Amino acid sequence: MSPIASATSIAQDTYIQVAAGFYKLQVGMPLADVIKTTLSLGRKLRDDPETFCWRDESGTEVSIEFVAGRCQRWKLTRPQ
């Protein structure tokens, strides 16, 4: 299952300012730094690979895969 496809179930209280907060996102960034940047724990989508998703009020979403607690891949999706 795709992380973005699963993101539609995100609760409204987990919204963050994705577009503003993720200009600093880089491969290798620790999960703790992502949480500091977003000011949110996000929503865990799966365990293997460990994947979290954040969504803001505009509908912009970012899903991030972590390996050993560090960002390996991320995908930003904006509404059309």
All heavy atoms as a GROMACS GRO file, in nm:
protein
  627
    1MET      N    1   0.084  -0.118   0.000
    1MET     CA    2   0.000   0.000   0.000
    1MET      C    3   0.089   0.124   0.000
    1MET      O    4   0.185   0.134   0.072
    1MET     CB    5  -0.089  -0.003   0.124
    1MET     CG    6  -0.181   0.113   0.133
    1MET     SD    7  -0.301   0.116   0.269
    1MET     CE    8  -0.286  -0.035   0.351
    2SER      N    9   0.057   0.218  -0.081
    2SER     CA   10   0.132   0.342  -0.093
    2SER      C   11   0.111   0.431   0.028
    2SER      O   12   0.000   0.444   0.078
    2SER     CB   13   0.084   0.414  -0.219
    2SER     OG   14   0.099   0.551  -0.207
    3PRO      N   15   0.219   0.495   0.081
    3PRO     CA   16   0.203   0.583   0.197
    3PRO      C   17   0.107   0.698   0.169
    3PRO      O   18   0.029   0.736   0.255
    3PRO     CB   19   0.343   0.638   0.222
    3PRO     CG   20   0.435   0.555   0.145
    3PRO     CD   21   0.356   0.486   0.038
    4ILE      N   22   0.108   0.753   0.050
    4ILE     CA   23   0.022   0.866   0.019
    4ILE      C   24  -0.123   0.820   0.011
    4ILE      O   25  -0.213   0.888   0.058
    4ILE     CB   26   0.066   0.934  -0.112
    4ILE    CG1   27   0.204   0.996  -0.093
    4ILE    CG2   28  -0.033   1.040  -0.156
    4ILE    CD1   29   0.214   1.099   0.016
    5ALA      N   30  -0.148   0.701  -0.044
    5ALA     CA   31  -0.284   0.651  -0.053
    5ALA      C   32  -0.343   0.632   0.086
    5ALA      O   33  -0.461   0.653   0.108
    5ALA     CB   34  -0.287   0.519  -0.129
    6SER      N   35  -0.262   0.594   0.184
    6SER     CA   36  -0.309   0.573   0.320
    6SER      C   37  -0.330   0.704   0.395
    6SER      O   38  -0.394   0.705   0.498
    6SER     CB   39  -0.207   0.490   0.398
    6SER     OG   40  -0.188   0.368   0.334
    7ALA      N   41  -0.275   0.812   0.346
    7ALA     CA   42  -0.276   0.939   0.418
    7ALA      C   43  -0.413   1.003   0.424
    7ALA      O   44  -0.433   1.096   0.499
    7ALA     CB   45  -0.177   1.035   0.354
    8THR      N   46  -0.508   0.953   0.349
    8THR     CA   47  -0.641   1.013   0.349
    8THR      C   48  -0.710   0.998   0.484
    8THR      O   49  -0.805   1.069   0.512
    8THR     CB   50  -0.729   0.951   0.238
    8THR    OG1   51  -0.734   0.810   0.258
    8THR    CG2   52  -0.674   0.985   0.102
    9SER      N   53  -0.663   0.906   0.568
    9SER     CA   54  -0.726   0.885   0.698
    9SER      C   55  -0.666   0.970   0.809
    9SER      O   56  -0.696   0.952   0.925
    9SER     CB   57  -0.714   0.737   0.737
    9SER     OG   58  -0.578   0.704   0.751
   10ILE      N   59  -0.581   1.065   0.774
   10ILE     CA   60  -0.515   1.148   0.874
   10ILE      C   61  -0.618   1.234   0.947
   10ILE      O   62  -0.700   1.298   0.885
   10ILE     CB   63  -0.408   1.238   0.810
   10ILE    CG1   64  -0.297   1.151   0.754
   10ILE    CG2   65  -0.353   1.338   0.910
   10ILE    CD1   66  -0.196   1.228   0.677
   11ALA      N   67  -0.610   1.235   1.079
   11ALA     CA   68  -0.702   1.316   1.159
   11ALA      C   69  -0.668   1.464   1.141
   11ALA      O   70  -0.553   1.501   1.121
   11ALA     CB   71  -0.689   1.278   1.306
   12GLN      N   72  -0.769   1.549   1.150
   12GLN     CA   73  -0.748   1.692   1.130
   12GLN      C   74  -0.653   1.751   1.232
   12GLN      O   75  -0.583   1.846   1.203
   12GLN     CB   76  -0.881   1.766   1.133
   12GLN     CG   77  -0.963   1.739   1.010
   12GLN     CD   78  -1.088   1.825   1.007
   12GLN    OE1   79  -1.116   1.899   1.099
   12GLN    NE2   80  -1.162   1.815   0.899
   13ASP      N   81  -0.646   1.696   1.353
   13ASP     CA   82  -0.558   1.755   1.454
   13ASP      C   83  -0.411   1.726   1.430
   13ASP      O   84  -0.326   1.775   1.500
   13ASP     CB   85  -0.599   1.710   1.594
   13ASP     CG   86  -0.589   1.561   1.615
   13ASP    OD1   87  -0.562   1.487   1.520
   13ASP    OD2   88  -0.609   1.518   1.730
   14THR      N   89  -0.378   1.647   1.327
   14THR     CA   90  -0.238   1.622   1.295
   14THR      C   91  -0.190   1.711   1.181
   14THR      O   92  -0.079   1.696   1.134
   14THR     CB   93  -0.213   1.475   1.258
   14THR    OG1   94  -0.287   1.442   1.143
   14THR    CG2   95  -0.247   1.384   1.372
   15TYR      N   96  -0.273   1.803   1.135
   15TYR     CA   97  -0.233   1.894   1.028
   15TYR      C   98  -0.116   1.981   1.074
   15TYR      O   99  -0.110   2.026   1.186
   15TYR     CB  100  -0.347   1.987   0.989
   15TYR     CG  101  -0.454   1.923   0.906
   15TYR    CD1  102  -0.582   1.971   0.909
   15TYR    CD2  103  -0.427   1.816   0.822
   15TYR    CE1  104  -0.682   1.915   0.832
   15TYR    CE2  105  -0.526   1.760   0.745
   15TYR     CZ  106  -0.653   1.810   0.750
   15TYR     OH  107  -0.750   1.755   0.673
   16ILE      N  108  -0.027   2.006   0.984
   16ILE     CA  109   0.088   2.094   1.010
   16ILE      C  110   0.111   2.177   0.884
   16ILE      O  111   0.048   2.155   0.783
   16ILE     CB  112   0.214   2.012   1.044
   16ILE    CG1  113   0.238   1.903   0.940
   16ILE    CG2  114   0.203   1.951   1.180
   16ILE    CD1  115   0.368   1.911   0.878
   17GLN      N  116   0.202   2.268   0.892
   17GLN     CA  117   0.234   2.348   0.774
   17GLN      C  118   0.344   2.278   0.694
   17GLN      O  119   0.461   2.309   0.706
   17GLN     CB  120   0.277   2.487   0.816
   17GLN     CG  121   0.164   2.566   0.877
   17GLN     CD  122   0.206   2.706   0.914
   17GLN    OE1  123   0.323   2.739   0.912
   17GLN    NE2  124   0.108   2.787   0.948
   18VAL      N  125   0.302   2.180   0.616
   18VAL     CA  126   0.396   2.098   0.540
   18VAL      C  127   0.479   2.181   0.444
   18VAL      O  128   0.601   2.173   0.442
   18VAL     CB  129   0.322   1.986   0.463
   18VAL    CG1  130   0.416   1.911   0.372
   18VAL    CG2  131   0.255   1.891   0.560
   19ALA      N  132   0.416   2.262   0.363
   19ALA     CA  133   0.488   2.336   0.261
   19ALA      C  134   0.592   2.429   0.323
   19ALA      O  135   0.702   2.444   0.271
   19ALA     CB  136   0.391   2.415   0.175
   20ALA      N  137   0.561   2.489   0.435
   20ALA     CA  138   0.654   2.581   0.499
   20ALA      C  139   0.763   2.507   0.576
   20ALA      O  140   0.877   2.550   0.581
   20ALA     CB  141   0.580   2.675   0.593
   21GLY      N  142   0.730   2.394   0.636
   21GLY     CA  143   0.823   2.326   0.725
   21GLY      C  144   0.920   2.231   0.659
   21GLY      O  145   1.022   2.198   0.718
   22PHE      N  146   0.895   2.186   0.538
   22PHE     CA  147   0.977   2.082   0.482
   22PHE      C  148   1.080   2.130   0.381
   22PHE      O  149   1.142   2.051   0.314
   22PHE     CB  150   0.890   1.971   0.423
   22PHE     CG  151   0.845   1.878   0.530
   22PHE    CD1  152   0.729   1.902   0.599
   22PHE    CD2  153   0.923   1.771   0.567
   22PHE    CE1  154   0.689   1.820   0.701
   22PHE    CE2  155   0.884   1.688   0.670
   22PHE     CZ  156   0.766   1.712   0.737
   23TYR      N  157   1.100   2.262   0.373
   23TYR     CA  158   1.208   2.308   0.286
   23TYR      C  159   1.343   2.265   0.341
   23TYR      O  160   1.440   2.260   0.270
   23TYR     CB  161   1.203   2.460   0.267
   23TYR     CG  162   1.232   2.538   0.392
   23TYR    CD1  163   1.360   2.583   0.420
   23TYR    CD2  164   1.131   2.565   0.485
   23TYR    CE1  165   1.387   2.654   0.535
   23TYR    CE2  166   1.158   2.636   0.600
   23TYR     CZ  167   1.285   2.679   0.625
   23TYR     OH  168   1.312   2.748   0.740
   24LYS      N  169   1.350   2.228   0.470
   24LYS     CA  170   1.475   2.186   0.533
   24LYS      C  171   1.495   2.034   0.529
   24LYS      O  172   1.598   1.985   0.568
   24LYS     CB  173   1.475   2.229   0.680
   24LYS     CG  174   1.472   2.378   0.700
   24LYS     CD  175   1.470   2.410   0.847
   24LYS     CE  176   1.455   2.558   0.870
   24LYS     NZ  177   1.451   2.590   1.012
   25LEU      N  178   1.395   1.958   0.485
   25LEU     CA  179   1.401   1.812   0.487
   25LEU      C  180   1.511   1.761   0.395
   25LEU      O  181   1.523   1.804   0.281
   25LEU     CB  182   1.266   1.755   0.444
   25LEU     CG  183   1.254   1.603   0.449
   25LEU    CD1  184   1.272   1.553   0.592
   25LEU    CD2  185   1.120   1.561   0.395
   26GLN      N  186   1.593   1.669   0.450
   26GLN     CA  187   1.702   1.611   0.372
   26GLN      C  188   1.714   1.464   0.404
   26GLN      O  189   1.683   1.420   0.515
   26GLN     CB  190   1.835   1.678   0.408
   26GLN     CG  191   1.840   1.824   0.377
   26GLN     CD  192   1.971   1.888   0.422
   26GLN    OE1  193   2.056   1.822   0.480
   26GLN    NE2  194   1.986   2.015   0.396
   27VAL      N  195   1.761   1.387   0.306
   27VAL     CA  196   1.792   1.246   0.329
   27VAL      C  197   1.898   1.240   0.439
   27VAL      O  198   1.992   1.320   0.440
   27VAL     CB  199   1.842   1.179   0.199
   27VAL    CG1  200   1.895   1.039   0.228
   27VAL    CG2  201   1.730   1.174   0.097
   28GLY      N  202   1.880   1.149   0.534
   28GLY     CA  203   1.972   1.134   0.646
   28GLY      C  204   1.929   1.210   0.770
   28GLY      O  205   1.985   1.192   0.879
   29MET      N  206   1.827   1.295   0.758
   29MET     CA  207   1.779   1.374   0.872
   29MET      C  208   1.714   1.280   0.976
   29MET      O  209   1.632   1.196   0.941
   29MET     CB  210   1.676   1.475   0.822
   29MET     CG  211   1.626   1.571   0.925
   29MET     SD  212   1.509   1.686   0.845
   29MET     CE  213   1.552   1.835   0.927
   30PRO      N  214   1.750   1.293   1.104
   30PRO     CA  215   1.690   1.209   1.207
   30PRO      C  216   1.542   1.242   1.230
   30PRO      O  217   1.499   1.357   1.212
   30PRO     CB  218   1.769   1.242   1.333
   30PRO     CG  219   1.888   1.319   1.289
   30PRO     CD  220   1.855   1.379   1.156
   31LEU      N  221   1.466   1.141   1.269
   31LEU     CA  222   1.324   1.159   1.297
   31LEU      C  223   1.303   1.269   1.401
   31LEU      O  224   1.212   1.350   1.388
   31LEU     CB  225   1.262   1.028   1.346
   31LEU     CG  226   1.116   1.032   1.390
   31LEU    CD1  227   1.025   1.081   1.279
   31LEU    CD2  228   1.071   0.895   1.440
   32ALA      N  229   1.387   1.276   1.502
   32ALA     CA  230   1.374   1.380   1.605
   32ALA      C  231   1.381   1.520   1.544
   32ALA      O  232   1.307   1.610   1.585
   32ALA     CB  233   1.481   1.364   1.712
   33ASP      N  234   1.466   1.541   1.445
   33ASP     CA  235   1.477   1.672   1.379
   33ASP      C  236   1.353   1.702   1.295
   33ASP      O  237   1.310   1.816   1.286
   33ASP     CB  238   1.602   1.680   1.293
   33ASP     CG  239   1.730   1.690   1.376
   33ASP    OD1  240   1.721   1.704   1.501
   33ASP    OD2  241   1.838   1.683   1.316
   34VAL      N  242   1.296   1.598   1.232
   34VAL     CA  243   1.173   1.618   1.155
   34VAL      C  244   1.060   1.660   1.249
   34VAL      O  245   0.985   1.752   1.219
   34VAL     CB  246   1.135   1.489   1.078
   34VAL    CG1  247   1.000   1.505   1.010
   34VAL    CG2  248   1.242   1.455   0.974
   35ILE      N  249   1.052   1.596   1.364
   35ILE     CA  250   0.948   1.630   1.462
   35ILE      C  251   0.967   1.773   1.511
   35ILE      O  252   0.870   1.849   1.522
   35ILE     CB  253   0.948   1.530   1.579
   35ILE    CG1  254   0.900   1.394   1.528
   35ILE    CG2  255   0.861   1.579   1.694
   35ILE    CD1  256   0.919   1.280   1.626
   36LYS      N  257   1.091   1.815   1.534
   36LYS     CA  258   1.117   1.955   1.574
   36LYS      C  259   1.076   2.053   1.464
   36LYS      O  260   1.023   2.160   1.492
   36LYS     CB  261   1.265   1.975   1.606
   36LYS     CG  262   1.306   1.928   1.742
   36LYS     CD  263   1.445   1.978   1.774
   36LYS     CE  264   1.542   1.865   1.774
   36LYS     NZ  265   1.678   1.905   1.805
   37THR      N  266   1.101   2.018   1.339
   37THR     CA  267   1.068   2.105   1.227
   37THR      C  268   0.917   2.119   1.210
   37THR      O  269   0.867   2.228   1.185
   37THR     CB  270   1.129   2.050   1.096
   37THR    OG1  271   1.270   2.044   1.111
   37THR    CG2  272   1.095   2.137   0.978
   38THR      N  273   0.845   2.007   1.225
   38THR     CA  274   0.701   2.008   1.201
   38THR      C  275   0.620   2.045   1.324
   38THR      O  276   0.502   2.080   1.312
   38THR     CB  277   0.653   1.869   1.156
   38THR    OG1  278   0.677   1.775   1.260
   38THR    CG2  279   0.722   1.827   1.028
   39LEU      N  280   0.681   2.035   1.442
   39LEU     CA  281   0.610   2.055   1.568
   39LEU      C  282   0.494   1.957   1.582
   39LEU      O  283   0.392   1.986   1.644
   39LEU     CB  284   0.561   2.199   1.582
   39LEU     CG  285   0.669   2.307   1.573
   39LEU    CD1  286   0.605   2.445   1.579
   39LEU    CD2  287   0.773   2.290   1.681
   40SER      N  288   0.510   1.837   1.523
   40SER     CA  289   0.406   1.735   1.524
   40SER      C  290   0.471   1.597   1.512
   40SER      O  291   0.573   1.581   1.446
   40SER     CB  292   0.312   1.756   1.406
   40SER     OG  293   0.224   1.648   1.392
   41LEU      N  294   0.407   1.498   1.576
   41LEU     CA  295   0.456   1.361   1.564
   41LEU      C  296   0.418   1.297   1.431
   41LEU      O  297   0.472   1.196   1.393
   41LEU     CB  298   0.400   1.274   1.678
   41LEU     CG  299   0.445   1.314   1.817
   41LEU    CD1  300   0.372   1.230   1.921
   41LEU    CD2  301   0.595   1.300   1.832
   42GLY      N  302   0.324   1.359   1.360
   42GLY     CA  303   0.278   1.301   1.235
   42GLY      C  304   0.192   1.180   1.263
   42GLY      O  305   0.152   1.154   1.375
   43ARG      N  306   0.165   1.104   1.159
   43ARG     CA  307   0.084   0.982   1.171
   43ARG      C  308   0.164   0.867   1.115
   43ARG      O  309   0.209   0.871   1.001
   43ARG     CB  310  -0.046   0.998   1.095
   43ARG     CG  311  -0.135   0.877   1.101
   43ARG     CD  312  -0.277   0.918   1.067
   43ARG     NE  313  -0.363   0.803   1.064
   43ARG     CZ  314  -0.434   0.762   1.169
   43ARG    NH1  315  -0.428   0.826   1.283
   43ARG    NH2  316  -0.512   0.657   1.159
   44LYS      N  317   0.180   0.764   1.196
   44LYS     CA  318   0.256   0.648   1.151
   44LYS      C  319   0.169   0.565   1.058
   44LYS      O  320   0.057   0.528   1.091
   44LYS     CB  321   0.301   0.564   1.270
   44LYS     CG  322   0.402   0.459   1.231
   44LYS     CD  323   0.467   0.398   1.352
   44LYS     CE  324   0.581   0.309   1.310
   44LYS     NZ  325   0.651   0.256   1.426
   45LEU      N  326   0.223   0.536   0.938
   45LEU     CA  327   0.149   0.462   0.839
   45LEU      C  328   0.184   0.314   0.838
   45LEU      O  329   0.099   0.231   0.808
   45LEU     CB  330   0.173   0.520   0.699
   45LEU     CG  331   0.132   0.666   0.679
   45LEU    CD1  332   0.168   0.712   0.540
   45LEU    CD2  333  -0.017   0.682   0.704
   46ARG      N  334   0.310   0.283   0.865
   46ARG     CA  335   0.352   0.142   0.868
   46ARG      C  336   0.484   0.128   0.941
   46ARG      O  337   0.555   0.227   0.964
   46ARG     CB  338   0.359   0.083   0.729
   46ARG     CG  339   0.458   0.149   0.639
   46ARG     CD  340   0.460   0.083   0.504
   46ARG     NE  341   0.523   0.178   0.411
   46ARG     CZ  342   0.507   0.174   0.283
   46ARG    NH1  343   0.433   0.082   0.228
   46ARG    NH2  344   0.567   0.262   0.206
   47ASP      N  345   0.518   0.002   0.972
   47ASP     CA  346   0.639  -0.027   1.047
   47ASP      C  347   0.759  -0.062   0.960
   47ASP      O  348   0.872  -0.038   1.000
   47ASP     CB  349   0.615  -0.141   1.146
   47ASP     CG  350   0.523  -0.100   1.260
   47ASP    OD1  351   0.532   0.016   1.304
   47ASP    OD2  352   0.441  -0.183   1.303
   48ASP      N  353   0.737  -0.126   0.846
   48ASP     CA  354   0.850  -0.172   0.766
   48ASP      C  355   0.831  -0.136   0.620
   48ASP      O  356   0.750  -0.202   0.553
   48ASP     CB  357   0.868  -0.322   0.783
   48ASP     CG  358   0.998  -0.371   0.722
   48ASP    OD1  359   1.092  -0.290   0.711
   48ASP    OD2  360   1.005  -0.490   0.686
   49PRO      N  361   0.898  -0.037   0.567
   49PRO     CA  362   0.986   0.054   0.641
   49PRO      C  363   0.904   0.151   0.726
   49PRO      O  364   0.788   0.180   0.694
   49PRO     CB  365   1.061   0.129   0.531
   49PRO     CG  366   0.967   0.129   0.415
   49PRO     CD  367   0.889   0.000   0.425
   50GLU      N  368   0.965   0.198   0.831
   50GLU     CA  369   0.897   0.291   0.921
   50GLU      C  370   0.860   0.416   0.842
   50GLU      O  371   0.946   0.486   0.790
   50GLU     CB  372   0.988   0.326   1.038
   50GLU     CG  373   0.918   0.402   1.146
   50GLU     CD  374   1.003   0.419   1.269
   50GLU    OE1  375   1.127   0.432   1.256
   50GLU    OE2  376   0.944   0.420   1.378
   51THR      N  377   0.730   0.441   0.830
   51THR     CA  378   0.681   0.549   0.744
   51THR      C  379   0.582   0.636   0.820
   51THR      O  380   0.490   0.585   0.883
   51THR     CB  381   0.612   0.492   0.618
   51THR    OG1  382   0.703   0.404   0.552
   51THR    CG2  383   0.570   0.603   0.523
   52PHE      N  384   0.606   0.766   0.814
   52PHE     CA  385   0.518   0.865   0.876
   52PHE      C  386   0.467   0.960   0.769
   52PHE      O  387   0.531   0.979   0.666
   52PHE     CB  388   0.593   0.946   0.983
   52PHE     CG  389   0.628   0.869   1.105
   52PHE    CD1  390   0.742   0.793   1.111
   52PHE    CD2  391   0.545   0.872   1.216
   52PHE    CE1  392   0.776   0.721   1.224
   52PHE    CE2  393   0.577   0.801   1.330
   52PHE     CZ  394   0.693   0.725   1.334
   53CYS      N  395   0.352   1.023   0.797
   53CYS     CA  396   0.294   1.117   0.704
   53CYS      C  397   0.248   1.241   0.780
   53CYS      O  398   0.197   1.230   0.892
   53CYS     CB  399   0.176   1.052   0.632
   53CYS     SG  400   0.105   1.156   0.504
   54TRP      N  401   0.266   1.356   0.719
   54TRP     CA  402   0.218   1.483   0.772
   54TRP      C  403   0.134   1.549   0.664
   54TRP      O  404   0.163   1.535   0.545
   54TRP     CB  405   0.334   1.575   0.809
   54TRP     CG  406   0.409   1.533   0.930
   54TRP    CD1  407   0.390   1.580   1.057
   54TRP    CD2  408   0.515   1.439   0.938
   54TRP    NE1  409   0.478   1.520   1.143
   54TRP    CE2  410   0.556   1.431   1.073
   54TRP    CE3  411   0.580   1.355   0.846
   54TRP    CZ2  412   0.658   1.348   1.117
   54TRP    CZ3  413   0.681   1.272   0.889
   54TRP    CH2  414   0.718   1.270   1.023
   55ARG      N  415   0.032   1.623   0.706
   55ARG     CA  416  -0.058   1.689   0.610
   55ARG      C  417  -0.097   1.825   0.668
   55ARG      O  418  -0.125   1.837   0.787
   55ARG     CB  419  -0.182   1.602   0.592
   55ARG     CG  420  -0.282   1.654   0.496
   55ARG     CD  421  -0.394   1.556   0.484
   55ARG     NE  422  -0.495   1.602   0.393
   55ARG     CZ  423  -0.612   1.543   0.377
   55ARG    NH1  424  -0.641   1.436   0.445
   55ARG    NH2  425  -0.697   1.592   0.292
   56ASP      N  426  -0.102   1.927   0.584
   56ASP     CA  427  -0.144   2.058   0.633
   56ASP      C  428  -0.286   2.090   0.586
   56ASP      O  429  -0.350   2.009   0.518
   56ASP     CB  430  -0.044   2.168   0.595
   56ASP     CG  431  -0.040   2.200   0.447
   56ASP    OD1  432  -0.130   2.156   0.373
   56ASP    OD2  433   0.053   2.270   0.405
   57GLU      N  434  -0.335   2.205   0.626
   57GLU     CA  435  -0.473   2.242   0.597
   57GLU      C  436  -0.502   2.258   0.449
   57GLU      O  437  -0.616   2.246   0.406
   57GLU     CB  438  -0.510   2.370   0.672
   57GLU     CG  439  -0.517   2.349   0.821
   57GLU     CD  440  -0.544   2.477   0.898
   57GLU    OE1  441  -0.558   2.584   0.834
   57GLU    OE2  442  -0.552   2.470   1.020
   58SER      N  443  -0.399   2.284   0.370
   58SER     CA  444  -0.419   2.298   0.225
   58SER      C  445  -0.432   2.163   0.155
   58SER      O  446  -0.463   2.157   0.037
   58SER     CB  447  -0.304   2.377   0.162
   58SER     OG  448  -0.188   2.297   0.155
   59GLY      N  449  -0.403   2.054   0.228
   59GLY     CA  450  -0.405   1.921   0.169
   59GLY      C  451  -0.269   1.873   0.122
   59GLY      O  452  -0.255   1.761   0.073
   60THR      N  453  -0.168   1.956   0.136
   60THR     CA  454  -0.032   1.915   0.099
   60THR      C  455   0.014   1.809   0.198
   60THR      O  456  -0.002   1.823   0.319
   60THR     CB  457   0.064   2.035   0.102
   60THR    OG1  458   0.017   2.133   0.010
   60THR    CG2  459   0.206   1.993   0.066
   61GLU      N  460   0.068   1.700   0.146
   61GLU     CA  461   0.112   1.589   0.230
   61GLU      C  462   0.259   1.557   0.203
   61GLU      O  463   0.306   1.571   0.091
   61GLU     CB  464   0.033   1.462   0.200
   61GLU     CG  465  -0.113   1.473   0.225
   61GLU     CD  466  -0.188   1.348   0.184
   61GLU    OE1  467  -0.138   1.270   0.101
   61GLU    OE2  468  -0.298   1.330   0.236
   62VAL      N  469   0.326   1.512   0.306
   62VAL     CA  470   0.459   1.457   0.289
   62VAL      C  471   0.464   1.325   0.363
   62VAL      O  472   0.417   1.314   0.476
   62VAL     CB  473   0.571   1.555   0.335
   62VAL    CG1  474   0.568   1.578   0.484
   62VAL    CG2  475   0.706   1.504   0.291
   63SER      N  476   0.513   1.222   0.296
   63SER     CA  477   0.535   1.094   0.361
   63SER      C  478   0.685   1.070   0.361
   63SER      O  479   0.754   1.099   0.263
   63SER     CB  480   0.460   0.981   0.290
   63SER     OG  481   0.509   0.963   0.161
   64ILE      N  482   0.733   1.018   0.474
   64ILE     CA  483   0.877   0.999   0.490
   64ILE      C  484   0.903   0.857   0.537
   64ILE      O  485   0.841   0.811   0.633
   64ILE     CB  486   0.935   1.098   0.593
   64ILE    CG1  487   0.897   1.241   0.557
   64ILE    CG2  488   1.087   1.083   0.601
   64ILE    CD1  489   0.937   1.343   0.663
   65GLU      N  490   0.995   0.788   0.470
   65GLU     CA  491   1.039   0.656   0.513
   65GLU      C  492   1.169   0.672   0.592
   65GLU      O  493   1.262   0.741   0.548
   65GLU     CB  494   1.065   0.566   0.393
   65GLU     CG  495   0.940   0.527   0.319
   65GLU     CD  496   0.968   0.435   0.202
   65GLU    OE1  497   1.081   0.385   0.187
   65GLU    OE2  498   0.874   0.415   0.123
   66PHE      N  499   1.173   0.607   0.709
   66PHE     CA  500   1.291   0.613   0.796
   66PHE      C  501   1.352   0.474   0.808
   66PHE      O  502   1.281   0.375   0.822
   66PHE     CB  503   1.252   0.662   0.935
   66PHE     CG  504   1.206   0.804   0.939
   66PHE    CD1  505   1.072   0.837   0.921
   66PHE    CD2  506   1.296   0.908   0.960
   66PHE    CE1  507   1.029   0.968   0.925
   66PHE    CE2  508   1.254   1.039   0.962
   66PHE     CZ  509   1.120   1.070   0.945
   67VAL      N  510   1.484   0.468   0.804
   67VAL     CA  511   1.559   0.346   0.831
   67VAL      C  512   1.659   0.381   0.939
   67VAL      O  513   1.732   0.481   0.927
   67VAL     CB  514   1.631   0.294   0.704
   67VAL    CG1  515   1.718   0.176   0.737
   67VAL    CG2  516   1.529   0.258   0.596
   68ALA      N  517   1.658   0.304   1.047
   68ALA     CA  518   1.744   0.330   1.163
   68ALA      C  519   1.724   0.473   1.214
   68ALA      O  520   1.819   0.540   1.254
   68ALA     CB  521   1.891   0.304   1.129
   69GLY      N  522   1.599   0.522   1.208
   69GLY     CA  523   1.566   0.653   1.263
   69GLY      C  524   1.605   0.772   1.177
   69GLY      O  525   1.596   0.886   1.219
   70ARG      N  526   1.648   0.746   1.052
   70ARG     CA  527   1.689   0.855   0.963
   70ARG      C  528   1.611   0.850   0.832
   70ARG      O  529   1.581   0.743   0.782
   70ARG     CB  530   1.839   0.847   0.935
   70ARG     CG  531   1.921   0.870   1.060
   70ARG     CD  532   2.066   0.895   1.027
   70ARG     NE  533   2.140   0.932   1.146
   70ARG     CZ  534   2.158   1.056   1.188
   70ARG    NH1  535   2.109   1.156   1.120
   70ARG    NH2  536   2.228   1.081   1.296
   71CYS      N  537   1.582   0.967   0.779
   71CYS     CA  538   1.506   0.979   0.654
   71CYS      C  539   1.583   0.915   0.540
   71CYS      O  540   1.699   0.947   0.516
   71CYS     CB  541   1.482   1.128   0.625
   71CYS     SG  542   1.412   1.161   0.463
   72GLN      N  543   1.517   0.823   0.470
   72GLN     CA  544   1.576   0.761   0.352
   72GLN      C  545   1.512   0.810   0.224
   72GLN      O  546   1.578   0.825   0.122
   72GLN     CB  547   1.562   0.608   0.359
   72GLN     CG  548   1.641   0.548   0.472
   72GLN     CD  549   1.789   0.579   0.460
   72GLN    OE1  550   1.851   0.549   0.359
   72GLN    NE2  551   1.845   0.640   0.563
   73ARG      N  552   1.381   0.833   0.229
   73ARG     CA  553   1.306   0.880   0.113
   73ARG      C  554   1.191   0.965   0.163
   73ARG      O  555   1.138   0.942   0.270
   73ARG     CB  556   1.246   0.762   0.036
   73ARG     CG  557   1.338   0.693  -0.057
   73ARG     CD  558   1.269   0.575  -0.123
   73ARG     NE  559   1.259   0.458  -0.037
   73ARG     CZ  560   1.362   0.384   0.002
   73ARG    NH1  561   1.483   0.415  -0.035
   73ARG    NH2  562   1.345   0.278   0.077
   74TRP      N  563   1.150   1.059   0.080
   74TRP     CA  564   1.030   1.136   0.112
   74TRP      C  565   0.962   1.177  -0.015
   74TRP      O  566   1.022   1.182  -0.121
   74TRP     CB  567   1.062   1.256   0.201
   74TRP     CG  568   1.159   1.355   0.146
   74TRP    CD1  569   1.295   1.343   0.145
   74TRP    CD2  570   1.130   1.481   0.087
   74TRP    NE1  571   1.351   1.454   0.088
   74TRP    CE2  572   1.251   1.542   0.051
   74TRP    CE3  573   1.011   1.549   0.060
   74TRP    CZ2  574   1.258   1.665  -0.008
   74TRP    CZ3  575   1.018   1.672   0.001
   74TRP    CH2  576   1.141   1.730  -0.033
   75LYS      N  577   0.830   1.201  -0.001
   75LYS     CA  578   0.750   1.238  -0.117
   75LYS      C  579   0.652   1.348  -0.075
   75LYS      O  580   0.580   1.334   0.022
   75LYS     CB  581   0.672   1.118  -0.168
   75LYS     CG  582   0.586   1.149  -0.288
   75LYS     CD  583   0.517   1.025  -0.339
   75LYS     CE  584   0.432   1.059  -0.460
   75LYS     NZ  585   0.363   0.941  -0.511
   76LEU      N  586   0.655   1.458  -0.147
   76LEU     CA  587   0.565   1.570  -0.124
   76LEU      C  588   0.456   1.566  -0.230
   76LEU      O  589   0.486   1.557  -0.349
   76LEU     CB  590   0.642   1.702  -0.132
   76LEU     CG  591   0.561   1.829  -0.107
   76LEU    CD1  592   0.520   1.837   0.040
   76LEU    CD2  593   0.643   1.951  -0.144
   77THR      N  594   0.331   1.571  -0.187
   77THR     CA  595   0.217   1.569  -0.278
   77THR      C  596   0.129   1.689  -0.250
   77THR      O  597   0.086   1.708  -0.137
   77THR     CB  598   0.136   1.439  -0.261
   77THR    OG1  599   0.221   1.328  -0.275
   77THR    CG2  600   0.023   1.432  -0.362
   78ARG      N  601   0.105   1.768  -0.351
   78ARG     CA  602   0.018   1.885  -0.338
   78ARG      C  603  -0.116   1.856  -0.406
   78ARG      O  604  -0.118   1.789  -0.509
   78ARG     CB  605   0.082   2.007  -0.402
   78ARG     CG  606   0.209   2.050  -0.335
   78ARG     CD  607   0.267   2.171  -0.406
   78ARG     NE  608   0.401   2.198  -0.360
   78ARG     CZ  609   0.430   2.286  -0.263
   78ARG    NH1  610   0.334   2.350  -0.204
   78ARG    NH2  611   0.554   2.306  -0.228
   79PRO      N  612  -0.225   1.909  -0.350
   79PRO     CA  613  -0.356   1.888  -0.413
   79PRO      C  614  -0.362   1.959  -0.549
   79PRO      O  615  -0.292   2.059  -0.570
   79PRO     CB  616  -0.455   1.950  -0.316
   79PRO     CG  617  -0.375   2.043  -0.232
   79PRO     CD  618  -0.234   1.992  -0.232
   80GLN      N  619  -0.442   1.906  -0.638
   80GLN     CA  620  -0.450   1.964  -0.773
   80GLN      C  621  -0.555   2.070  -0.782
   80GLN      O  622  -0.643   2.084  -0.713
   80GLN     CB  623  -0.479   1.855  -0.873
   80GLN     CG  624  -0.366   1.758  -0.879
   80GLN     CD  625  -0.389   1.652  -0.985
   80GLN    OE1  626  -0.485   1.656  -1.059
   80GLN    NE2  627  -0.299   1.556  -0.993
   0.00000   0.00000   0.00000
